[in-house]
C-alpha cells in the first residue's frame, strides 16, 4: 500500500497511543508525521518498529458531500448565466 506524502493518516502505536496528522517524509526506518498544535505544525519522526497499524483517513464523507453540493451549485449558476445571456441576445436581435 502506497500513501502519498501530505495524506491525512491515523497511526496506532505499539504503546497503544493513536496519532493523527499528515504523512511527511518516508525513509527506510520510518516516517515523519505533521500534527497541528494550536497555531503551530509540529513534526515528529516515527520508526516503523513503533507502529502497530496505519490507515489513510483522507476526507470524511461530509466533506465529500459538501464539495459535491458546492460544485453542483456552481455548475447550476453557470448554466443560469448562459441561459440569461442567450435570452438577452435573442431579445436584443428582435
C-alpha angles and dihedrals in degrees: 000000000000120000117188120230113267093039118132109245139176117220124197111200129209089248088062095252118134123212131188127196147102120307112245131179117347122209134173090266100044146302142265123250121205114209130179115238107182107298094345132081113219124198122206129182117231123193118222088234089065094053122097095174141347130197137180108243095178117162121347121239090251092058091048092051091046092053090048091053092048093049091047092051091047092053091047090051092051091050091051090049092051092048091050092051092048092048092048090049091052092047090050093052094051 
